[in-house]
Amino acid sequence: MSEVTTTDLYEVTMALSYLREDMRAPATFSLFVRDLPPGRGFLVAAGLEPALDRLARFRVGDADVEEFATALRRPVADLAPLRGLSFDGEVRAVPEGRVVLAGEPLLEVTAPLPQAQLVETCLLSLLCHQTAVASKAARCVLAAGGRRLVDFSLRRAHGPGAGVEAARLCALVGFAGTSNVAAACRYGIPAAGTMAHSYVECFPSEERAFRAFARTHPGPVTFLVDTYDTGRGVATAARVFADLGLAAGCAVRLDSGDLGALARRARATLDAAGLADVRIIASGGLDEYGVDRLVREGAPIDAYAVGTKVGTASDAPYLDAAYKLVEYDGRPVMKLSAAKATSPGPKQVFRGPGLRDVVGLANEEPPGGTEPLLRTVMRGGLRTGPPDTLAAARARFEADLAEVPESARRLDGPVPPVPSASTRLSALTAVVRHRLAARTGAGP
């Protein structure tokens, strides 16, 4: 399946028409989230790195033209103008890991109109999905309050590729590890894993299972203790740890039941056996709400493994995002549709302390005490620098998270900051709106 043809059909029909009409002047499109999902006080920008990779290798080949022709049920010759089309434009974007708000562009593309149009779908797909997952994972970090988090999302992610992305995004916001071997190797994330209940069930007893596992993996091991009776499982694990002289770095994992109560009993059992260094890991349908509840209860849990709900961003699995034309051939444009109006011109986000953001025009000077968020990351279809690193993105996230107001950090009923528009952007919007109203008869 071609990356080029993984797009919406109307991108193809529009791009082909632009080429036939010789409409190849530079166009700027802005990608932004209209409104934050319910329960979100902020978003974490993500997906830029794979998006830049996709743009750098974007090129319409012969096979792509044939697929387009098949989809349109037209002769291949009709689609020939698309052959060889590649991306040689400019991209300005918010680096991964930065906290962003509704109405702020995550990315702006300036390229010949057919190119800028044809890459819309892939950019929306990559940035929206990954920003949604990173934002969910960031809330888990807030809930954990410094406790270790591990990504367990692969088996229930929306496909293997989405699972690899989720592992990277979790690491981006500070997760300590992942169960995903491919992601661990690709991105240098510590791999973490234990055993399944089926492993324990294959042996005559839990003790035989634990001892066999420890023989194969003599380093720090984690025993899954709730296959039958959790209390007995913890006691058995404690006995095996003590007999084998294992403690530091080892753990027991609780995966079901009242995790808070079970953790307290497990801690008492381990401590009574002189195994204060053995940690307790909790898993089983957790997300930020479950982690927060356990932390508030004072449950003696050292690490949380979160999976399904985070890897799928279960309570906010999509973003109301758009990729809208804001300038063509030097002419600022905007959409006037009710409830979906846009503002014209290439933009910049100027960030002040405490996320007091101002959305202005790209050629404005930054207001005092602010920094511009969007950077030029691609020019002439090539990256302007080496690929970003997870460590750099994580550092940006941690710095931005410290600036998020407490009201926006809340897990329940957060109040997201609302960026303001600069005077110049407001003035340009009024001028373009008036011009369009006069030309089209549209209301104010």
Solvent accessible surface area in square Angstrom, and as a share of the most:
residue,aa,sasa,rsa
1,M,216,0.97
2,S,31,0.20
3,E,67,0.30
4,V,12,0.07
5,T,27,0.16
6,T,64,0.37
7,T,32,0.19
8,D,72,0.38
9,L,81,0.40
10,Y,122,0.46
11,E,1,0.00
12,V,1,0.01
13,T,54,0.31
14,M,59,0.26
15,A,0,0.00
16,L,7,0.03
17,S,56,0.36
18,Y,42,0.16
19,L,12,0.06
20,R,135,0.49
21,E,114,0.51
22,D,101,0.52
23,M,71,0.32
24,R,126,0.46
25,A,23,0.18
26,P,79,0.50
27,A,0,0.00
28,T,4,0.02
29,F,10,0.04
30,S,3,0.02
31,L,1,0.00
32,F,28,0.12
33,V,2,0.01
34,R,47,0.17
35,D,94,0.49
36,L,27,0.13
37,P,18,0.11
38,P,125,0.79
39,G,30,0.29
40,R,6,0.02
41,G,1,0.01
42,F,7,0.03
43,L,1,0.00
44,V,0,0.00
45,A,3,0.02
46,A,2,0.02
47,G,0,0.00
48,L,8,0.04
49,E,23,0.11
50,P,35,0.22
51,A,0,0.00
52,L,3,0.01
53,D,60,0.31
54,R,45,0.16
55,L,1,0.00
56,A,58,0.45
57,R,138,0.51
58,F,14,0.06
59,R,141,0.51
60,V,0,0.00
61,G,18,0.18
62,D,86,0.44
63,A,67,0.52
64,D,12,0.06
65,V,0,0.00
66,E,92,0.41
67,E,83,0.37
68,F,6,0.03
69,A,3,0.03
70,T,105,0.61
71,A,52,0.40
72,L,31,0.15
73,R,212,0.77
74,R,101,0.37
75,P,87,0.55
76,V,62,0.36
77,A,77,0.60
78,D,42,0.22
79,L,0,0.00
80,A,37,0.29
81,P,52,0.33
82,L,0,0.00
83,R,106,0.39
84,G,30,0.29
85,L,25,0.13
86,S,43,0.28
87,F,11,0.04
88,D,78,0.40
89,G,6,0.06
90,E,54,0.24
91,V,0,0.00
92,R,34,0.12
93,A,0,0.00
94,V,4,0.02
95,P,8,0.05
96,E,4,0.02
97,G,0,0.00
98,R,17,0.06
99,V,0,0.00
100,V,1,0.01
101,L,2,0.01
102,A,26,0.20
103,G,36,0.35
104,E,1,0.00
105,P,2,0.01
106,L,7,0.04
107,L,0,0.00
108,E,3,0.01
109,V,0,0.00
110,T,46,0.27
111,A,3,0.02
112,P,43,0.27
113,L,5,0.03
114,P,2,0.01
115,Q,14,0.06
116,A,0,0.00
117,Q,10,0.04
118,L,4,0.02
119,V,0,0.00
120,E,17,0.07
121,T,25,0.15
122,C,12,0.07
123,L,0,0.00
124,L,38,0.19
125,S,69,0.45
126,L,21,0.10
127,L,6,0.03
128,C,22,0.13
129,H,53,0.24
130,Q,0,0.00
131,T,1,0.00
132,A,4,0.03
133,V,1,0.00
134,A,0,0.00
135,S,1,0.01
136,K,0,0.00
137,A,0,0.00
138,A,0,0.00
139,R,7,0.03
140,C,0,0.00
141,V,35,0.20
142,L,35,0.17
143,A,6,0.05
144,A,1,0.01
145,G,57,0.55
146,G,80,0.76
147,R,92,0.34
148,R,115,0.42
149,L,6,0.03
150,V,10,0.06
151,D,2,0.01
152,F,48,0.20
153,S,1,0.01
154,L,67,0.33
155,R,201,0.73
156,R,151,0.55
157,A,15,0.11
158,H,131,0.58
159,G,33,0.32
160,P,109,0.68
161,G,47,0.45
162,A,15,0.11
163,G,0,0.00
164,V,18,0.10
165,E,44,0.20
166,A,0,0.00
167,A,1,0.01
168,R,16,0.06
169,L,0,0.00
170,C,1,0.01
171,A,2,0.02
172,L,0,0.00
173,V,2,0.01
174,G,35,0.34
175,F,9,0.04
176,A,28,0.22
177,G,2,0.02
178,T,0,0.00
179,S,43,0.28
180,N,2,0.01
181,V,101,0.58
182,A,51,0.39
183,A,0,0.00
184,A,10,0.08
185,C,105,0.63
186,R,156,0.57
187,Y,73,0.28
188,G,66,0.64
189,I,12,0.06
190,P,89,0.56
191,A,72,0.56
192,A,35,0.27
193,G,58,0.56
194,T,30,0.17
195,M,15,0.07
196,A,54,0.42
197,H,58,0.26
198,S,65,0.42
199,Y,63,0.24
200,V,0,0.00
201,E,101,0.45
202,C,109,0.65
203,F,60,0.25
204,P,104,0.66
205,S,45,0.29
206,E,20,0.09
207,E,47,0.21
208,R,140,0.51
209,A,0,0.00
210,F,0,0.00
211,R,58,0.21
212,A,14,0.11
213,F,27,0.11
214,A,7,0.05
215,R,176,0.64
216,T,95,0.55
217,H,87,0.39
218,P,101,0.64
219,G,37,0.36
220,P,97,0.61
221,V,5,0.03
222,T,16,0.10
223,F,0,0.00
224,L,1,0.00
225,V,0,0.00
226,D,14,0.07
227,T,25,0.15
228,Y,134,0.51
229,D,60,0.31
230,T,20,0.12
231,G,44,0.43
232,R,171,0.63
233,G,0,0.00
234,V,3,0.02
235,A,42,0.33
236,T,15,0.08
237,A,0,0.00
238,A,6,0.05
239,R,114,0.41
240,V,0,0.00
241,F,0,0.00
242,A,56,0.44
243,D,87,0.45
244,L,79,0.39
245,G,68,0.65
246,L,33,0.17
247,A,30,0.23
248,A,77,0.60
249,G,36,0.34
250,C,1,0.01
251,A,0,0.00
252,V,0,0.00
253,R,23,0.08
254,L,0,0.00
255,D,36,0.19
256,S,58,0.38
257,G,65,0.62
258,D,88,0.45
259,L,11,0.05
260,G,0,0.00
261,A,22,0.17
262,L,25,0.13
263,A,0,0.00
264,R,108,0.40
265,R,154,0.56
266,A,2,0.01
267,R,42,0.15
268,A,63,0.49
269,T,47,0.27
270,L,0,0.00
271,D,69,0.36
272,A,94,0.73
273,A,48,0.38
274,G,65,0.62
275,L,10,0.05
276,A,73,0.57
277,D,90,0.46
278,V,0,0.00
279,R,69,0.25
280,I,0,0.00
281,I,21,0.11
282,A,0,0.00
283,S,3,0.02
284,G,41,0.39
285,G,52,0.50
286,L,9,0.04
287,D,12,0.06
288,E,0,0.00
289,Y,81,0.31
290,G,15,0.14
291,V,0,0.00
292,D,25,0.13
293,R,116,0.42
294,L,0,0.00
295,V,32,0.19
296,R,193,0.70
297,E,84,0.38
298,G,54,0.52
299,A,8,0.06
300,P,39,0.24
301,I,6,0.03
302,D,54,0.28
303,A,1,0.01
304,Y,0,0.00
305,A,2,0.02
306,V,1,0.00
307,G,11,0.10
308,T,46,0.27
309,K,80,0.34
310,V,0,0.00
311,G,1,0.01
312,T,18,0.11
313,A,1,0.01
314,S,54,0.35
315,D,69,0.36
316,A,7,0.05
317,P,72,0.45
318,Y,157,0.60
319,L,15,0.07
320,D,59,0.30
321,A,21,0.16
322,A,5,0.04
323,Y,7,0.03
324,K,51,0.22
325,L,56,0.28
326,V,3,0.01
327,E,44,0.20
328,Y,26,0.10
329,D,91,0.47
330,G,60,0.58
331,R,103,0.38
332,P,29,0.18
333,V,19,0.11
334,M,19,0.09
335,K,65,0.27
336,L,44,0.22
337,S,50,0.32
338,A,98,0.76
339,A,108,0.83
340,K,96,0.41
341,A,51,0.40
342,T,15,0.09
343,S,34,0.22
344,P,0,0.00
345,G,1,0.01
346,P,34,0.21
347,K,12,0.05
348,Q,16,0.07
349,V,0,0.00
350,F,2,0.01
351,R,15,0.05
352,G,6,0.06
353,P,79,0.50
354,G,22,0.21
355,L,3,0.02
356,R,163,0.59
357,D,5,0.03
358,V,33,0.19
359,V,12,0.07
360,G,0,0.00
361,L,17,0.08
362,A,39,0.30
363,N,115,0.59
364,E,25,0.11
365,E,147,0.66
366,P,58,0.37
367,P,54,0.34
368,G,79,0.76
369,G,69,0.66
370,T,33,0.19
371,E,75,0.34
372,P,59,0.37
373,L,1,0.00
374,L,9,0.04
375,R,122,0.44
376,T,45,0.26
377,V,25,0.14
378,M,0,0.00
379,R,141,0.52
380,G,47,0.45
381,G,6,0.05
382,L,128,0.63
383,R,57,0.21
384,T,66,0.38
385,G,36,0.35
386,P,123,0.77
387,P,85,0.53
388,D,48,0.25
389,T,80,0.46
390,L,28,0.14
391,A,65,0.51
392,A,36,0.28
393,A,2,0.02
394,R,69,0.25
395,A,59,0.45
396,R,37,0.14
397,F,1,0.01
398,E,96,0.43
399,A,64,0.49
400,D,8,0.04
401,L,18,0.09
402,A,81,0.63
403,E,80,0.36
404,V,6,0.03
405,P,44,0.28
406,E,125,0.56
407,S,41,0.27
408,A,1,0.01
409,R,65,0.24
410,R,104,0.38
411,L,23,0.11
412,D,105,0.54
413,G,55,0.53
414,P,17,0.11
415,V,86,0.49
416,P,45,0.28
417,P,29,0.18
418,V,131,0.75
419,P,23,0.15
420,S,62,0.40
421,A,56,0.43
422,S,12,0.08
423,T,118,0.68
424,R,118,0.43
425,L,7,0.03
426,S,56,0.36
427,A,55,0.43
428,L,43,0.22
429,T,26,0.15
430,A,60,0.46
431,V,95,0.54
432,V,1,0.00
433,R,72,0.26
434,H,137,0.61
435,R,81,0.29
436,L,17,0.08
437,A,25,0.20
438,A,84,0.65
439,R,155,0.57
440,T,86,0.50
441,G,67,0.64
442,A,40,0.31
443,G,47,0.46
444,P,156,0.98
